[in-house]
Amino acid sequence: MWYEKLGIISIGAQCGGPNDGGLGEMKVELWKLLLQHCKQSHCPSVSHYALALRIGGEFQDFGKEGIAMVRRNKRESYIGADIVIPESAWRTKDRNQLRDYFADQVRSALQMCVSRLRKDKDQVDETGLFREVDVAIGEFKK
């Protein structure tokens, strides 16, 4: 599948302007840690969690802050969500605050994906998944 080289969790991004407050760099750094620590999906019906950042900027706004568009593709065995970060949310934070905020948003998006899987009556080892995710996020926040 297309996501096999991306690991269990991928983070894509769309930016509404040339400046993103450093979120693009942070995205790559966190993704590398997730790739290192997250070795399985912990859900038999899902092989991949596909997260997409929608970072508002001077040319485009992606809407209200939060997790949006949780979507699932059973045929390709992935689930994904959009993380909408308006310009007003990232522009007011310093680098350390932005790292914490971004990591928390990624974790929230994964929680929304797990909630959707549970709603669909899929078995998910939530404890195992978040044990791995939290190790990566812990290293990222240092």
N, CA, C and O atoms as CSV, one atom per row, in Angstrom:
chain,resi,resn,atom,element,x,y,z
A,1,MET,N,N,0.826,-1.185,0.000
A,1,MET,CA,C,0.000,0.000,0.000
A,1,MET,C,C,0.874,1.253,0.000
A,1,MET,O,O,2.071,1.188,0.277
A,2,TRP,N,N,0.264,2.383,-0.312
A,2,TRP,CA,C,0.977,3.650,-0.424
A,2,TRP,C,C,1.625,4.093,0.879
A,2,TRP,O,O,2.622,4.815,0.854
A,3,TYR,N,N,1.086,3.679,2.003
A,3,TYR,CA,C,1.551,4.182,3.291
A,3,TYR,C,C,2.602,3.295,3.946
A,3,TYR,O,O,3.096,3.644,5.018
A,4,GLU,N,N,2.956,2.189,3.363
A,4,GLU,CA,C,3.870,1.250,4.013
A,4,GLU,C,C,5.222,1.878,4.351
A,4,GLU,O,O,5.821,1.536,5.370
A,5,LYS,N,N,5.703,2.779,3.519
A,5,LYS,CA,C,6.992,3.425,3.784
A,5,LYS,C,C,6.873,4.569,4.793
A,5,LYS,O,O,7.880,5.102,5.259
A,6,LEU,N,N,5.639,4.940,5.123
A,6,LEU,CA,C,5.419,6.060,6.037
A,6,LEU,C,C,5.321,5.627,7.483
A,6,LEU,O,O,5.259,6.479,8.369
A,7,GLY,N,N,5.304,4.340,7.750
A,7,GLY,CA,C,5.142,3.851,9.111
A,7,GLY,C,C,3.669,3.689,9.460
A,7,GLY,O,O,2.800,3.789,8.594
A,8,ILE,N,N,3.402,3.441,10.715
A,8,ILE,CA,C,2.038,3.228,11.190
A,8,ILE,C,C,1.257,4.535,11.220
A,8,ILE,O,O,0.048,4.546,10.990
A,9,ILE,N,N,1.955,5.645,11.506
A,9,ILE,CA,C,1.318,6.958,11.605
A,9,ILE,C,C,2.056,7.924,10.682
A,9,ILE,O,O,3.280,8.040,10.739
A,10,SER,N,N,1.303,8.608,9.838
A,10,SER,CA,C,1.915,9.636,9.001
A,10,SER,C,C,1.275,10.983,9.326
A,10,SER,O,O,0.143,11.055,9.804
A,11,ILE,N,N,2.030,12.044,9.055
A,11,ILE,CA,C,1.535,13.401,9.261
A,11,ILE,C,C,1.852,14.209,8.006
A,11,ILE,O,O,3.009,14.527,7.735
A,12,GLY,N,N,0.821,14.531,7.256
A,12,GLY,CA,C,0.975,15.399,6.093
A,12,GLY,C,C,0.658,16.822,6.501
A,12,GLY,O,O,0.209,17.058,7.623
A,13,ALA,N,N,0.886,17.780,5.604
A,13,ALA,CA,C,0.587,19.165,5.956
A,13,ALA,C,C,0.208,19.979,4.734
A,13,ALA,O,O,0.711,19.769,3.630
A,14,GLN,N,N,-0.693,20.910,4.970
A,14,GLN,CA,C,-1.065,21.913,3.985
A,14,GLN,C,C,-1.011,23.250,4.707
A,14,GLN,O,O,-1.635,23.429,5.753
A,15,CYS,N,N,-0.266,24.178,4.145
A,15,CYS,CA,C,-0.045,25.454,4.811
A,15,CYS,C,C,-0.693,26.570,4.013
A,15,CYS,O,O,-0.604,26.600,2.785
A,16,GLY,N,N,-1.344,27.481,4.711
A,16,GLY,CA,C,-2.036,28.585,4.064
A,16,GLY,C,C,-1.170,29.797,3.807
A,16,GLY,O,O,-1.690,30.886,3.562
A,17,GLY,N,N,0.117,29.637,3.857
A,17,GLY,CA,C,1.031,30.747,3.593
A,17,GLY,C,C,2.468,30.305,3.730
A,17,GLY,O,O,2.732,29.161,4.100
A,18,PRO,N,N,3.397,31.188,3.437
A,18,PRO,CA,C,4.812,30.812,3.482
A,18,PRO,C,C,5.347,30.610,4.899
A,18,PRO,O,O,6.368,29.945,5.073
A,19,ASN,N,N,4.693,31.160,5.904
A,19,ASN,CA,C,5.152,31.027,7.285
A,19,ASN,C,C,4.203,30.090,8.031
A,19,ASN,O,O,2.983,30.223,7.936
A,20,ASP,N,N,4.773,29.144,8.772
A,20,ASP,CA,C,3.941,28.224,9.563
A,20,ASP,C,C,4.385,28.166,11.019
A,20,ASP,O,O,3.977,27.267,11.754
A,21,GLY,N,N,5.211,29.107,11.441
A,21,GLY,CA,C,5.665,29.159,12.823
A,21,GLY,C,C,6.611,28.050,13.217
A,21,GLY,O,O,6.901,27.882,14.402
A,22,GLY,N,N,7.104,27.285,12.249
A,22,GLY,CA,C,7.994,26.165,12.537
A,22,GLY,C,C,7.271,24.838,12.613
A,22,GLY,O,O,7.898,23.816,12.890
A,23,LEU,N,N,5.965,24.825,12.373
A,23,LEU,CA,C,5.204,23.573,12.462
A,23,LEU,C,C,5.660,22.538,11.429
A,23,LEU,O,O,5.609,21.339,11.700
A,24,GLY,N,N,6.095,22.976,10.277
A,24,GLY,CA,C,6.579,22.040,9.257
A,24,GLY,C,C,7.774,21.238,9.744
A,24,GLY,O,O,7.839,20.025,9.548
A,25,GLU,N,N,8.712,21.915,10.375
A,25,GLU,CA,C,9.887,21.232,10.932
A,25,GLU,C,C,9.492,20.322,12.088
A,25,GLU,O,O,9.985,19.200,12.206
A,26,MET,N,N,8.602,20.816,12.936
A,26,MET,CA,C,8.146,20.019,14.079
A,26,MET,C,C,7.426,18.755,13.613
A,26,MET,O,O,7.568,17.688,14.210
A,27,LYS,N,N,6.658,18.895,12.546
A,27,LYS,CA,C,5.925,17.758,11.987
A,27,LYS,C,C,6.881,16.637,11.605
A,27,LYS,O,O,6.631,15.472,11.916
A,28,VAL,N,N,7.957,16.977,10.946
A,28,VAL,CA,C,8.941,15.972,10.521
A,28,VAL,C,C,9.610,15.342,11.741
A,28,VAL,O,O,9.797,14.126,11.793
A,29,GLU,N,N,9.967,16.164,12.712
A,29,GLU,CA,C,10.626,15.657,13.915
A,29,GLU,C,C,9.721,14.678,14.676
A,29,GLU,O,O,10.165,13.604,15.081
A,30,LEU,N,N,8.452,15.054,14.867
A,30,LEU,CA,C,7.531,14.158,15.580
A,30,LEU,C,C,7.264,12.902,14.768
A,30,LEU,O,O,7.204,11.809,15.331
A,31,TRP,N,N,7.104,13.033,13.456
A,31,TRP,CA,C,6.854,11.861,12.613
A,31,TRP,C,C,8.006,10.857,12.728
A,31,TRP,O,O,7.769,9.652,12.806
A,32,LYS,N,N,9.240,11.342,12.737
A,32,LYS,CA,C,10.387,10.438,12.865
A,32,LYS,C,C,10.346,9.677,14.187
A,32,LYS,O,O,10.674,8.491,14.234
A,33,LEU,N,N,9.945,10.355,15.255
A,33,LEU,CA,C,9.830,9.682,16.557
A,33,LEU,C,C,8.682,8.681,16.569
A,33,LEU,O,O,8.810,7.602,17.147
A,34,LEU,N,N,7.565,9.022,15.941
A,34,LEU,CA,C,6.447,8.079,15.836
A,34,LEU,C,C,6.858,6.856,15.008
A,34,LEU,O,O,6.502,5.726,15.342
A,35,LEU,N,N,7.600,7.087,13.942
A,35,LEU,CA,C,8.104,5.997,13.103
A,35,LEU,C,C,9.000,5.060,13.910
A,35,LEU,O,O,8.942,3.842,13.743
A,36,GLN,N,N,9.814,5.622,14.772
A,36,GLN,CA,C,10.744,4.854,15.601
A,36,GLN,C,C,10.015,4.051,16.684
A,36,GLN,O,O,10.392,2.913,16.964
A,37,HIS,N,N,8.986,4.628,17.290
A,37,HIS,CA,C,8.371,4.005,18.468
A,37,HIS,C,C,7.065,3.265,18.206
A,37,HIS,O,O,6.716,2.366,18.970
A,38,CYS,N,N,6.345,3.606,17.169
A,38,CYS,CA,C,5.039,2.991,16.902
A,38,CYS,C,C,5.210,1.881,15.865
A,38,CYS,O,O,5.387,2.145,14.676
A,39,LYS,N,N,5.154,0.650,16.333
A,39,LYS,CA,C,5.477,-0.492,15.487
A,39,LYS,C,C,4.260,-1.248,14.956
A,39,LYS,O,O,4.384,-2.048,14.029
A,40,GLN,N,N,3.084,-0.996,15.541
A,40,GLN,CA,C,1.880,-1.660,15.044
A,40,GLN,C,C,0.680,-0.768,15.278
A,40,GLN,O,O,0.718,0.140,16.109
A,41,SER,N,N,-0.387,-1.032,14.539
A,41,SER,CA,C,-1.577,-0.188,14.620
A,41,SER,C,C,-2.442,-0.503,15.836
A,41,SER,O,O,-3.260,0.321,16.246
A,42,HIS,N,N,-2.267,-1.680,16.408
A,42,HIS,CA,C,-3.053,-2.134,17.558
A,42,HIS,C,C,-4.535,-2.279,17.220
A,42,HIS,O,O,-5.387,-2.241,18.107
A,43,CYS,N,N,-4.833,-2.444,15.937
A,43,CYS,CA,C,-6.198,-2.661,15.473
A,43,CYS,C,C,-6.128,-3.554,14.238
A,43,CYS,O,O,-5.537,-3.163,13.231
A,44,PRO,N,N,-6.719,-4.744,14.298
A,44,PRO,CA,C,-6.614,-5.675,13.168
A,44,PRO,C,C,-7.166,-5.140,11.846
A,44,PRO,O,O,-6.721,-5.564,10.780
A,45,SER,N,N,-8.118,-4.226,11.902
A,45,SER,CA,C,-8.741,-3.744,10.665
A,45,SER,C,C,-8.098,-2.468,10.112
A,45,SER,O,O,-8.520,-1.961,9.073
A,46,VAL,N,N,-7.079,-1.951,10.803
A,46,VAL,CA,C,-6.419,-0.725,10.364
A,46,VAL,C,C,-4.911,-0.954,10.320
A,46,VAL,O,O,-4.319,-1.484,11.260
A,47,SER,N,N,-4.308,-0.546,9.214
A,47,SER,CA,C,-2.853,-0.657,9.073
A,47,SER,C,C,-2.143,0.676,9.245
A,47,SER,O,O,-0.930,0.719,9.449
A,48,HIS,N,N,-2.907,1.772,9.163
A,48,HIS,CA,C,-2.263,3.080,9.119
A,48,HIS,C,C,-3.189,4.173,9.651
A,48,HIS,O,O,-4.396,4.164,9.408
A,49,TYR,N,N,-2.588,5.118,10.386
A,49,TYR,CA,C,-3.277,6.323,10.838
A,49,TYR,C,C,-2.707,7.485,10.032
A,49,TYR,O,O,-1.516,7.782,10.129
A,50,ALA,N,N,-3.548,8.141,9.241
A,50,ALA,CA,C,-3.101,9.210,8.343
A,50,ALA,C,C,-3.615,10.557,8.849
A,50,ALA,O,O,-4.800,10.866,8.724
A,51,LEU,N,N,-2.718,11.349,9.418
A,51,LEU,CA,C,-3.088,12.652,9.948
A,51,LEU,C,C,-2.676,13.743,8.967
A,51,LEU,O,O,-1.629,13.647,8.327
A,52,ALA,N,N,-3.500,14.779,8.850
A,52,ALA,CA,C,-3.204,15.889,7.946
A,52,ALA,C,C,-3.321,17.203,8.705
A,52,ALA,O,O,-4.376,17.527,9.250
A,53,LEU,N,N,-2.235,17.951,8.734
A,53,LEU,CA,C,-2.251,19.285,9.331
A,53,LEU,C,C,-2.812,20.269,8.317
A,53,LEU,O,O,-2.440,20.244,7.143
A,54,ARG,N,N,-3.688,21.118,8.764
A,54,ARG,CA,C,-4.206,22.222,7.942
A,54,ARG,C,C,-3.838,23.486,8.710
A,54,ARG,O,O,-4.546,23.896,9.630
A,55,ILE,N,N,-2.718,24.100,8.318
A,55,ILE,CA,C,-2.147,25.229,9.044
A,55,ILE,C,C,-2.574,26.522,8.356
A,55,ILE,O,O,-2.161,26.803,7.231
A,56,GLY,N,N,-3.395,27.297,9.035
A,56,GLY,CA,C,-3.852,28.563,8.478
A,56,GLY,C,C,-2.713,29.548,8.339
A,56,GLY,O,O,-1.748,29.527,9.103
A,57,GLY,N,N,-2.845,30.409,7.352
A,57,GLY,CA,C,-1.817,31.410,7.103
A,57,GLY,C,C,-2.402,32.628,6.438
A,57,GLY,O,O,-3.619,32.809,6.394
A,58,GLU,N,N,-1.523,33.463,5.920
A,58,GLU,CA,C,-1.977,34.729,5.350
A,58,GLU,C,C,-2.791,34.557,4.061
A,58,GLU,O,O,-3.552,35.459,3.710
A,59,PHE,N,N,-2.661,33.448,3.356
A,59,PHE,CA,C,-3.378,33.264,2.096
A,59,PHE,C,C,-4.591,32.351,2.191
A,59,PHE,O,O,-5.497,32.428,1.361
A,60,GLN,N,N,-4.613,31.481,3.209
A,60,GLN,CA,C,-5.735,30.550,3.327
A,60,GLN,C,C,-5.965,30.169,4.776
A,60,GLN,O,O,-5.029,29.940,5.543
A,61,ASP,N,N,-7.242,30.110,5.126
A,61,ASP,CA,C,-7.664,29.662,6.449
A,61,ASP,C,C,-8.424,28.357,6.237
A,61,ASP,O,O,-9.153,28.218,5.255
A,62,PHE,N,N,-8.261,27.410,7.140
A,62,PHE,CA,C,-8.890,26.100,6.976
A,62,PHE,C,C,-10.060,25.876,7.927
A,62,PHE,O,O,-10.579,24.765,8.034
A,63,GLY,N,N,-10.471,26.930,8.613
A,63,GLY,CA,C,-11.637,26.811,9.472
A,63,GLY,C,C,-11.300,26.839,10.941
A,63,GLY,O,O,-10.228,27.274,11.359
A,64,LYS,N,N,-12.258,26.360,11.705
A,64,LYS,CA,C,-12.200,26.397,13.160
A,64,LYS,C,C,-11.120,25.449,13.698
A,64,LYS,O,O,-10.928,24.352,13.175
A,65,GLU,N,N,-10.430,25.883,14.736
A,65,GLU,CA,C,-9.385,25.096,15.375
A,65,GLU,C,C,-9.946,23.785,15.922
A,65,GLU,O,O,-11.029,23.757,16.507
A,66,GLY,N,N,-9.197,22.702,15.726
A,66,GLY,CA,C,-9.578,21.418,16.295
A,66,GLY,C,C,-9.376,20.257,15.334
A,66,GLY,O,O,-8.741,20.393,14.289
A,67,ILE,N,N,-9.925,19.129,15.709
A,67,ILE,CA,C,-9.824,17.916,14.905
A,67,ILE,C,C,-11.084,17.823,14.050
A,67,ILE,O,O,-12.201,17.924,14.558
A,68,ALA,N,N,-10.895,17.631,12.764
A,68,ALA,CA,C,-12.021,17.602,11.837
A,68,ALA,C,C,-11.850,16.451,10.853
A,68,ALA,O,O,-10.774,15.865,10.733
A,69,MET,N,N,-12.912,16.151,10.168
A,69,MET,CA,C,-12.883,15.205,9.046
A,69,MET,C,C,-12.249,13.854,9.388
A,69,MET,O,O,-11.347,13.399,8.685
A,70,VAL,N,N,-12.709,13.222,10.447
A,70,VAL,CA,C,-12.245,11.853,10.703
A,70,VAL,C,C,-12.838,10.999,9.588
A,70,VAL,O,O,-14.052,10.982,9.382
A,71,ARG,N,N,-11.975,10.299,8.878
A,71,ARG,CA,C,-12.429,9.521,7.726
A,71,ARG,C,C,-11.753,8.159,7.733
A,71,ARG,O,O,-10.647,7.986,8.246
A,72,ARG,N,N,-12.448,7.213,7.154
A,72,ARG,CA,C,-11.952,5.846,7.165
A,72,ARG,C,C,-12.067,5.236,5.784
A,72,ARG,O,O,-13.050,5.458,5.076
A,73,ASN,N,N,-11.057,4.467,5.402
A,73,ASN,CA,C,-11.086,3.731,4.148
A,73,ASN,C,C,-10.847,2.266,4.492
A,73,ASN,O,O,-9.712,1.843,4.709
A,74,LYS,N,N,-11.927,1.504,4.537
A,74,LYS,CA,C,-11.814,0.090,4.911
A,74,LYS,C,C,-11.082,-0.715,3.851
A,74,LYS,O,O,-10.339,-1.641,4.175
A,75,ARG,N,N,-11.288,-0.369,2.593
A,75,ARG,CA,C,-10.643,-1.117,1.507
A,75,ARG,C,C,-9.123,-1.015,1.593
A,75,ARG,O,O,-8.419,-2.000,1.373
A,76,GLU,N,N,-8.617,0.178,1.913
A,76,GLU,CA,C,-7.165,0.364,2.019
A,76,GLU,C,C,-6.681,0.305,3.467
A,76,GLU,O,O,-5.505,0.544,3.741
A,77,SER,N,N,-7.568,-0.006,4.373
A,77,SER,CA,C,-7.308,-0.232,5.807
A,77,SER,C,C,-6.564,0.913,6.502
A,77,SER,O,O,-5.565,0.698,7.189
A,78,TYR,N,N,-7.080,2.143,6.304
A,78,TYR,CA,C,-6.525,3.266,7.057
A,78,TYR,C,C,-7.645,4.138,7.601
A,78,TYR,O,O,-8.787,4.088,7.147
A,79,ILE,N,N,-7.274,4.938,8.588
A,79,ILE,CA,C,-8.173,5.934,9.161
A,79,ILE,C,C,-7.376,7.213,9.307
A,79,ILE,O,O,-6.176,7.176,9.580
A,80,GLY,N,N,-8.034,8.339,9.128
A,80,GLY,CA,C,-7.319,9.599,9.199
A,80,GLY,C,C,-8.164,10.708,9.786
A,80,GLY,O,O,-9.370,10.563,9.982
A,81,ALA,N,N,-7.504,11.813,10.062
A,81,ALA,CA,C,-8.173,12.995,10.590
A,81,ALA,C,C,-7.371,14.232,10.215
A,81,ALA,O,O,-6.157,14.171,10.023
A,82,ASP,N,N,-8.070,15.351,10.116
A,82,ASP,CA,C,-7.427,16.640,9.885
A,82,ASP,C,C,-7.221,17.339,11.215
A,82,ASP,O,O,-8.086,17.305,12.090
A,83,ILE,N,N,-6.078,17.965,11.356
A,83,ILE,CA,C,-5.777,18.791,12.517
A,83,ILE,C,C,-5.740,20.227,12.009
A,83,ILE,O,O,-4.795,20.631,11.332
A,84,VAL,N,N,-6.774,20.993,12.342
A,84,VAL,CA,C,-6.881,22.367,11.857
A,84,VAL,C,C,-6.260,23.311,12.887
A,84,VAL,O,O,-6.686,23.375,14.040
A,85,ILE,N,N,-5.246,24.038,12.435
A,85,ILE,CA,C,-4.545,24.991,13.296
A,85,ILE,C,C,-4.608,26.363,12.619
A,85,ILE,O,O,-3.825,26.640,11.710
A,86,PRO,N,N,-5.530,27.219,13.054
A,86,PRO,CA,C,-5.612,28.551,12.453
A,86,PRO,C,C,-4.383,29.395,12.786
A,86,PRO,O,O,-3.681,29.140,13.764
A,87,GLU,N,N,-4.147,30.382,11.970
A,87,GLU,CA,C,-2.995,31.263,12.185
A,87,GLU,C,C,-3.023,31.879,13.577
A,87,GLU,O,O,-1.974,32.028,14.203
A,88,SER,N,N,-4.186,32.235,14.063
A,88,SER,CA,C,-4.298,32.858,15.389
A,88,SER,C,C,-3.834,31.918,16.503
A,88,SER,O,O,-3.410,32.379,17.562
A,89,ALA,N,N,-3.910,30.617,16.275
A,89,ALA,CA,C,-3.484,29.646,17.297
A,89,ALA,C,C,-1.968,29.484,17.334
A,89,ALA,O,O,-1.392,29.378,18.416
A,90,TRP,N,N,-1.309,29.464,16.173
A,90,TRP,CA,C,0.146,29.241,16.199
A,90,TRP,C,C,0.942,30.533,16.316
A,90,TRP,O,O,2.044,30.526,16.865
A,91,ARG,N,N,0.418,31.620,15.821
A,91,ARG,CA,C,1.188,32.867,15.806
A,91,ARG,C,C,1.406,33.432,17.216
A,91,ARG,O,O,2.379,34.152,17.438
A,92,THR,N,N,0.535,33.126,18.157
A,92,THR,CA,C,0.628,33.684,19.505
A,92,THR,C,C,1.503,32.862,20.450
A,92,THR,O,O,1.704,33.256,21.599
A,93,LYS,N,N,2.025,31.729,19.986
A,93,LYS,CA,C,2.790,30.830,20.858
A,93,LYS,C,C,4.285,30.934,20.577
A,93,LYS,O,O,4.707,31.140,19.439
A,94,ASP,N,N,5.087,30.785,21.650
A,94,ASP,CA,C,6.528,30.675,21.431
A,94,ASP,C,C,6.836,29.230,21.004
A,94,ASP,O,O,5.948,28.378,20.988
A,95,ARG,N,N,8.068,28.978,20.668
A,95,ARG,CA,C,8.438,27.661,20.107
A,95,ARG,C,C,8.103,26.501,21.058
A,95,ARG,O,O,7.572,25.484,20.611
A,96,ASN,N,N,8.399,26.629,22.340
A,96,ASN,CA,C,8.110,25.554,23.294
A,96,ASN,C,C,6.607,25.336,23.462
A,96,ASN,O,O,6.144,24.197,23.519
A,97,GLN,N,N,5.856,26.416,23.539
A,97,GLN,CA,C,4.406,26.294,23.640
A,97,GLN,C,C,3.833,25.623,22.391
A,97,GLN,O,O,2.927,24.794,22.475
A,98,LEU,N,N,4.374,25.995,21.240
A,98,LEU,CA,C,3.888,25.428,19.979
A,98,LEU,C,C,4.194,23.936,19.888
A,98,LEU,O,O,3.373,23.173,19.377
A,99,ARG,N,N,5.354,23.505,20.372
A,99,ARG,CA,C,5.707,22.070,20.380
A,99,ARG,C,C,4.690,21.290,21.212
A,99,ARG,O,O,4.174,20.262,20.774
A,100,ASP,N,N,4.407,21.791,22.422
A,100,ASP,CA,C,3.454,21.115,23.304
A,100,ASP,C,C,2.060,21.084,22.686
A,100,ASP,O,O,1.384,20.055,22.704
A,101,TYR,N,N,1.643,22.212,22.146
A,101,TYR,CA,C,0.331,22.327,21.512
A,101,TYR,C,C,0.211,21.339,20.348
A,101,TYR,O,O,-0.773,20.608,20.243
A,102,PHE,N,N,1.207,21.327,19.492
A,102,PHE,CA,C,1.189,20.444,18.322
A,102,PHE,C,C,1.140,18.977,18.735
A,102,PHE,O,O,0.356,18.205,18.185
A,103,ALA,N,N,1.964,18.590,19.691
A,103,ALA,CA,C,1.972,17.200,20.166
A,103,ALA,C,C,0.618,16.827,20.751
A,103,ALA,O,O,0.123,15.725,20.515
A,104,ASP,N,N,0.019,17.733,21.510
A,104,ASP,CA,C,-1.302,17.462,22.087
A,104,ASP,C,C,-2.364,17.322,21.004
A,104,ASP,O,O,-3.268,16.494,21.123
A,105,GLN,N,N,-2.261,18.122,19.955
A,105,GLN,CA,C,-3.220,18.030,18.848
A,105,GLN,C,C,-3.090,16.689,18.111
A,105,GLN,O,O,-4.093,16.077,17.743
A,106,VAL,N,N,-1.857,16.246,17.904
A,106,VAL,CA,C,-1.636,14.946,17.249
A,106,VAL,C,C,-2.236,13.826,18.100
A,106,VAL,O,O,-2.902,12.933,17.577
A,107,ARG,N,N,-2.002,13.877,19.393
A,107,ARG,CA,C,-2.556,12.850,20.281
A,107,ARG,C,C,-4.086,12.887,20.260
A,107,ARG,O,O,-4.731,11.839,20.235
A,108,SER,N,N,-4.662,14.079,20.268
A,108,SER,CA,C,-6.123,14.223,20.212
A,108,SER,C,C,-6.685,13.658,18.910
A,108,SER,O,O,-7.740,13.024,18.907
A,109,ALA,N,N,-5.983,13.889,17.814
A,109,ALA,CA,C,-6.440,13.353,16.525
A,109,ALA,C,C,-6.427,11.824,16.542
A,109,ALA,O,O,-7.347,11.186,16.030
A,110,LEU,N,N,-5.393,11.247,17.126
A,110,LEU,CA,C,-5.332,9.790,17.237
A,110,LEU,C,C,-6.434,9.266,18.152
A,110,LEU,O,O,-6.993,8.199,17.898
A,111,GLN,N,N,-6.751,10.007,19.215
A,111,GLN,CA,C,-7.853,9.611,20.095
A,111,GLN,C,C,-9.185,9.640,19.344
A,111,GLN,O,O,-10.036,8.774,19.547
A,112,MET,N,N,-9.360,10.632,18.484
A,112,MET,CA,C,-10.584,10.706,17.675
A,112,MET,C,C,-10.663,9.519,16.710
A,112,MET,O,O,-11.742,8.969,16.485
A,113,CYS,N,N,-9.536,9.133,16.149
A,113,CYS,CA,C,-9.514,7.964,15.254
A,113,CYS,C,C,-9.898,6.702,16.021
A,113,CYS,O,O,-10.683,5.887,15.535
A,114,VAL,N,N,-9.345,6.546,17.214
A,114,VAL,CA,C,-9.670,5.381,18.041
A,114,VAL,C,C,-11.155,5.389,18.414
A,114,VAL,O,O,-11.803,4.343,18.403
A,115,SER,N,N,-11.687,6.552,18.739
A,115,SER,CA,C,-13.115,6.650,19.060
A,115,SER,C,C,-13.970,6.209,17.877
A,115,SER,O,O,-14.974,5.518,18.049
A,116,ARG,N,N,-13.566,6.613,16.683
A,116,ARG,CA,C,-14.298,6.212,15.470
A,116,ARG,C,C,-14.223,4.701,15.279
A,116,ARG,O,O,-15.222,4.072,14.929
A,117,LEU,N,N,-13.056,4.115,15.505
A,117,LEU,CA,C,-12.916,2.671,15.370
A,117,LEU,C,C,-13.808,1.947,16.374
A,117,LEU,O,O,-14.451,0.953,16.037
A,118,ARG,N,N,-13.844,2.442,17.591
A,118,ARG,CA,C,-14.708,1.834,18.610
A,118,ARG,C,C,-16.182,1.968,18.226
A,118,ARG,O,O,-16.966,1.038,18.416
A,119,LYS,N,N,-16.552,3.121,17.688
A,119,LYS,CA,C,-17.929,3.342,17.217
A,119,LYS,C,C,-18.283,2.347,16.122
A,119,LYS,O,O,-19.413,1.864,16.052
A,120,ASP,N,N,-17.311,2.043,15.269
A,120,ASP,CA,C,-17.516,1.070,14.194
A,120,ASP,C,C,-17.428,-0.374,14.689
A,120,ASP,O,O,-17.509,-1.314,13.897
A,121,LYS,N,N,-17.261,-0.544,16.002
A,121,LYS,CA,C,-17.201,-1.861,16.651
A,121,LYS,C,C,-15.933,-2.643,16.306
A,121,LYS,O,O,-15.935,-3.874,16.306
A,122,ASP,N,N,-14.856,-1.923,16.015
A,122,ASP,CA,C,-13.568,-2.564,15.772
A,122,ASP,C,C,-12.819,-2.716,17.088
A,122,ASP,O,O,-12.957,-1.889,17.989
A,123,GLN,N,N,-12.031,-3.773,17.191
A,123,GLN,CA,C,-11.206,-3.978,18.377
A,123,GLN,C,C,-9.942,-3.125,18.251
A,123,GLN,O,O,-9.260,-3.144,17.227
A,124,VAL,N,N,-9.650,-2.380,19.315
A,124,VAL,CA,C,-8.461,-1.534,19.343
A,124,VAL,C,C,-7.799,-1.686,20.703
A,124,VAL,O,O,-8.449,-1.544,21.739
A,125,ASP,N,N,-6.507,-1.973,20.693
A,125,ASP,CA,C,-5.740,-1.979,21.932
A,125,ASP,C,C,-5.263,-0.548,22.166
A,125,ASP,O,O,-4.122,-0.197,21.866
A,126,GLU,N,N,-6.159,0.262,22.704
A,126,GLU,CA,C,-5.881,1.679,22.920
A,126,GLU,C,C,-4.692,1.880,23.857
A,126,GLU,O,O,-3.870,2.770,23.636
A,127,THR,N,N,-4.600,1.071,24.886
A,127,THR,CA,C,-3.503,1.179,25.846
A,127,THR,C,C,-2.165,0.950,25.149
A,127,THR,O,O,-1.220,1.710,25.361
A,128,GLY,N,N,-2.078,-0.082,24.329
A,128,GLY,CA,C,-0.839,-0.382,23.616
A,128,GLY,C,C,-0.464,0.710,22.631
A,128,GLY,O,O,0.697,1.109,22.550
A,129,LEU,N,N,-1.450,1.195,21.877
A,129,LEU,CA,C,-1.190,2.255,20.905
A,129,LEU,C,C,-0.666,3.507,21.598
A,129,LEU,O,O,0.356,4.061,21.194
A,130,PHE,N,N,-1.364,3.954,22.640
A,130,PHE,CA,C,-0.961,5.203,23.280
A,130,PHE,C,C,0.278,5.051,24.152
A,130,PHE,O,O,0.926,6.046,24.475
A,131,ARG,N,N,0.613,3.849,24.532
A,131,ARG,CA,C,1.893,3.635,25.214
A,131,ARG,C,C,3.022,3.998,24.246
A,131,ARG,O,O,3.960,4.702,24.619
A,132,GLU,N,N,2.929,3.519,23.014
A,132,GLU,CA,C,3.950,3.816,22.010
A,132,GLU,C,C,3.925,5.292,21.603
A,132,GLU,O,O,4.974,5.927,21.498
A,133,VAL,N,N,2.732,5.833,21.375
A,133,VAL,CA,C,2.587,7.241,20.969
A,133,VAL,C,C,3.141,8.154,22.067
A,133,VAL,O,O,3.846,9.119,21.772
A,134,ASP,N,N,2.829,7.857,23.318
A,134,ASP,CA,C,3.262,8.719,24.410
A,134,ASP,C,C,4.772,8.719,24.605
A,134,ASP,O,O,5.334,9.723,25.044
A,135,VAL,N,N,5.433,7.621,24.290
A,135,VAL,CA,C,6.896,7.599,24.343
A,135,VAL,C,C,7.464,8.564,23.298
A,135,VAL,O,O,8.369,9.347,23.586
A,136,ALA,N,N,6.916,8.493,22.082
A,136,ALA,CA,C,7.376,9.395,21.021
A,136,ALA,C,C,7.099,10.853,21.383
A,136,ALA,O,O,7.966,11.710,21.217
A,137,ILE,N,N,5.908,11.130,21.868
A,137,ILE,CA,C,5.551,12.500,22.229
A,137,ILE,C,C,6.405,12.994,23.398
A,137,ILE,O,O,6.808,14.156,23.429
A,138,GLY,N,N,6.674,12.114,24.347
A,138,GLY,CA,C,7.539,12.485,25.476
A,138,GLY,C,C,8.918,12.917,25.016
A,138,GLY,O,O,9.453,13.914,25.500
A,139,GLU,N,N,9.495,12.175,24.086
A,139,GLU,CA,C,10.812,12.553,23.535
A,139,GLU,C,C,10.714,13.851,22.754
A,139,GLU,O,O,11.622,14.681,22.809
A,140,PHE,N,N,9.631,14.030,22.036
A,140,PHE,CA,C,9.445,15.225,21.228
A,140,PHE,C,C,9.362,16.484,22.085
A,140,PHE,O,O,9.892,17.530,21.710
A,141,LYS,N,N,8.701,16.382,23.231
A,141,LYS,CA,C,8.494,17.544,24.096
A,141,LYS,C,C,9.728,17.922,24.907
A,141,LYS,O,O,9.751,18.990,25.519
A,142,LYS,N,N,10.750,17.078,24.927
A,142,LYS,CA,C,11.959,17.381,25.715
A,142,LYS,C,C,12.711,18.563,25.165
A,142,LYS,O,O,13.746,18.945,25.711
